[in-house]
């Protein structure tokens, strides 16, 4: 069975377009048209967009300019001028512009200038990871990249303790093991999660398990582009103080105190450090 359809001419204005996460075959017919016909292609990386066009067999006839984190504010005015009389195509290295990628400054400037903005939908690491996670993700929040520094990262994780929706975020492979270790400590080692790496690429992998298991796995296996999905918790989580007797009981039975707190906290979805401190406080 075949379907016949015709593509409408590219509109004048700003066109945001999703690009493949890894497999060029995920490119839409509208993206191919836009790459070949746009007057200006504003790309996060000009080399990557040219490589993508080559892989798709498309010749970029318009002007290709860079539009990345450190120059997009300064670039906006010129792109708006170009969009008044032609089509400015905005693409990033992979996925949808603006979603933890450049594009926001241009959309804001276009709205203020009364220039039309439209979008060519397509691949997204967020929704792809959600679909592959195997978790309950009917409701979710997306938090971009996890904070790099320890203090802000812990504060961010603590804000998620009572979050009933699934949480999706990006992380660098170099920081993944540390981030998952702290996440397990704050949210509980037993919280179900999934690490999705190299989505749609040759070495795509989805690792599912508890936060504790994934933190241990990530030490030697974190490579490539990473998206993490954590299943939602319970708004009525048990308090740390309620768990002190159980941890004391395990410790009295011969388990090391830290191991006892880790086990109990993991099962309850609370911070093992806070439980450990609470047990010590109870002793005093």
C-alpha positions in Angstrom: 0.0 0.0 0.0 1.3 3.4 -0.8 0.2 6.9 0.1 0.4 9.9 -2.0 0.8 13.4 -0.5 2.3 16.7 -1.4 4.3 18.9 0.8 3.1 22.5 1.2 5.6 25.2 0.3 7.8 26.3 3.2 6.3 29.2 5.1 8.0 32.5 5.5 9.3 32.9 9.1 11.1 30.8 11.6 10.8 27.0 11.3 11.9 24.8 14.2 12.7 21.3 13.0 13.5 18.1 14.9 16.5 16.1 13.6 17.3 12.4 14.0 18.8 11.3 17.4 21.2 9.1 15.5 19.6 7.1 12.7 19.2 9.4 9.6 16.2 7.2 8.6 14.1 8.9 11.2 14.2 12.2 9.3 10.8 13.3 8.1 9.9 14.3 4.5 9.3 17.8 5.7 12.8 18.0 7.2 14.3 17.0 3.9 12.3 19.6 2.1 13.2 22.3 4.6 16.9 21.5 4.5 16.9 21.8 0.7 14.7 24.9 0.4 15.3 27.1 3.5 16.9 30.5 2.8 18.9 30.2 6.0 19.8 27.2 8.1 20.6 28.2 11.7 22.4 25.1 13.1 23.9 24.3 16.5 26.8 22.8 14.7 27.2 23.7 11.0 29.4 20.6 10.3 26.8 18.2 11.7 23.9 19.7 9.7 26.0 19.4 6.5 26.8 15.8 7.4 23.1 15.1 8.0 22.1 16.6 4.7 24.8 14.5 2.9 23.5 11.3 4.6 20.0 12.2 3.5 21.0 13.0 0.0 19.9 16.6 0.3 21.7 19.7 -1.0 21.5 22.7 1.3 21.1 25.7 -1.0 20.5 28.3 1.6 23.0 30.1 3.8 24.2 28.0 6.8 25.0 29.9 10.0 25.9 28.8 13.5 23.3 29.2 16.3 24.5 27.8 19.5 24.4 28.5 23.3 27.1 31.2 23.2 26.0 33.2 20.2 22.2 32.7 19.8 21.3 36.0 21.6 23.6 38.0 19.3 22.4 36.1 16.3 18.7 36.6 16.9 18.2 40.0 15.3 19.9 39.0 12.0 17.8 35.8 11.8 14.6 37.7 12.4 15.4 40.1 9.6 16.0 37.1 7.3 12.7 35.5 8.5 10.7 38.5 7.4 11.3 37.8 3.8 12.2 34.1 3.7 12.5 30.9 5.7 14.9 30.5 8.6 15.3 26.8 9.5 16.5 26.2 13.1 18.1 22.8 13.9 20.2 21.4 16.7 22.6 18.4 16.7 19.8 16.0 17.5 16.2 16.1 18.6 14.0 19.2 19.0 15.4 22.8 19.3 14.8 24.5 22.6 14.5 21.3 24.6 17.8 21.7 26.4 19.2 23.0 23.1 19.4 26.5 21.4 16.4 28.2 19.9 14.6 29.9 22.8 16.1 33.4 22.1 15.0 33.3 18.5 11.5 32.2 19.3 11.1 35.0 21.8 12.5 37.6 19.4 10.2 36.3 16.6 7.1 36.6 18.9 8.1 40.1 19.9 8.6 41.1 16.2 5.4 39.5 15.0 7.3 37.0 12.8 5.6 33.6 12.3 7.1 30.6 14.1 6.2 27.0 13.2 7.6 23.6 13.9 8.3 20.4 12.1 7.8 17.7 14.8 10.0 14.7 15.0 12.5 12.7 17.2 12.9 13.5 20.8 15.2 11.7 23.3 12.7 12.5 26.1 9.7 10.7 24.7 11.8 7.9 23.2 13.4 7.2 26.6 10.0 7.3 28.3 8.6 4.8 25.8 11.5 2.4 26.3 11.8 2.7 30.1 9.2 0.1 30.9 8.1 2.4 33.8 4.9 4.0 34.7 5.2 7.3 32.8 1.6 8.3 32.1 2.5 11.6 33.8 6.1 13.0 33.8 8.3 16.0 34.2 11.4 16.9 32.2 14.2 18.6 34.1 16.8 19.1 31.3 20.4 18.3 32.5 21.0 17.4 36.1 22.8 20.1 38.0 26.6 19.6 37.8 27.7 20.6 41.3 27.0 18.6 44.4 25.0 21.2 46.4 22.5 22.2 43.7 22.2 18.6 42.6 21.3 17.3 46.0 18.8 20.2 46.5 17.2 19.3 43.1 16.9 15.7 44.1 15.4 16.5 47.5 12.7 18.5 45.7 11.8 15.2 43.9 11.1 13.1 46.9 7.4 13.6 46.9 7.1 13.8 43.2 4.5 11.4 42.0 5.2 11.9 38.3 8.1 10.2 36.5 11.2 12.3 36.1 13.3 12.5 32.9 16.6 14.2 32.7 19.8 14.2 30.7 23.3 13.5 32.1 26.9 13.4 30.9 28.4 9.9 30.9 31.3 11.2 33.0 28.9 12.3 35.8 26.3 9.5 35.5 27.6 7.2 38.1 28.0 9.9 40.7 24.6 11.4 40.0 22.9 8.0 40.2 24.7 7.2 43.5 23.5 10.5 45.1 20.0 9.9 43.5 19.8 6.5 45.1 20.9 7.9 48.4 18.2 10.7 48.3 15.3 9.0 46.6 16.0 5.4 47.9 18.0 2.6 46.3 14.8 0.7 45.5 13.2 3.3 43.3 12.7 1.8 39.7 14.5 3.7 37.0 16.0 3.3 33.5 19.2 4.6 31.8 18.8 5.0 28.0 22.0 5.5 26.1 22.8 6.1 22.4 19.1 6.1 21.4 18.4 5.0 17.8 22.1 4.5 17.2 24.1 1.3 16.6 24.9 0.7 20.2 21.5 1.7 21.7 21.0 0.3 25.2 18.3 0.5 27.8 19.3 -0.6 31.3 16.4 -1.0 33.7 16.6 -1.7 37.4 16.6 0.1 40.8 18.5 3.2 41.4 21.0 1.3 43.5 21.5 -1.3 40.7 21.9 1.4 38.1 24.4 3.4 40.1 26.6 0.3 40.4 26.2 -0.5 36.7 27.1 3.0 35.6 30.6 2.9 37.0 31.9 1.0 34.1 29.2 1.3 31.4 28.4 5.0 31.1 29.1 6.0 27.5 27.4 8.1 24.8 24.3 10.3 25.0 22.4 9.5 28.3 18.8 10.0 29.2 17.6 8.9 32.6 14.0 8.0 33.6 13.0 7.6 37.2 9.6 6.3 38.2 7.4 8.6 40.3 7.3 8.2 44.1 4.6 8.6 46.7 3.5 12.0 48.0 2.8 10.3 51.3 6.2 8.8 51.8 7.1 7.3 55.2 9.1 9.6 57.5 12.7 8.8 58.4 11.9 8.7 62.1 9.4 5.9 61.5 12.1 3.8 60.0 14.6 4.1 62.8 13.4 1.1 64.8 13.6 -1.2 61.7 17.2 -0.1 61.0 18.1 -0.6 64.7 16.6 -4.1 64.6 18.6 -5.1 61.6 21.8 -3.7 63.2 21.1 -5.6 66.4 20.8 -8.8 64.4 24.3 -8.4 63.2 24.1 -6.2 60.1 26.4 -3.2 59.9 24.5 0.0 60.8 25.3 1.7 57.5 24.2 -1.4 55.6 21.0 -1.7 57.7 20.1 1.9 57.0 20.9 1.5 53.3 18.6 -1.5 53.1 15.7 0.0 55.0 16.0 3.4 53.2 16.1 1.7 49.8 12.9 -0.2 50.5 11.1 2.9 51.8 12.4 5.3 49.2 14.1 7.7 51.6 17.6 9.0 52.0 20.0 6.4 53.6 22.2 9.2 54.9 19.2 10.9 56.7 18.2 7.5 58.2 21.7 6.8 59.4 21.9 10.3 61.0 18.5 9.7 62.6 19.6 6.3 64.1 22.7 7.9 65.6 20.6 10.8 67.0 18.3 8.2 68.6 21.3 6.6 70.3 22.4 9.9 71.8 
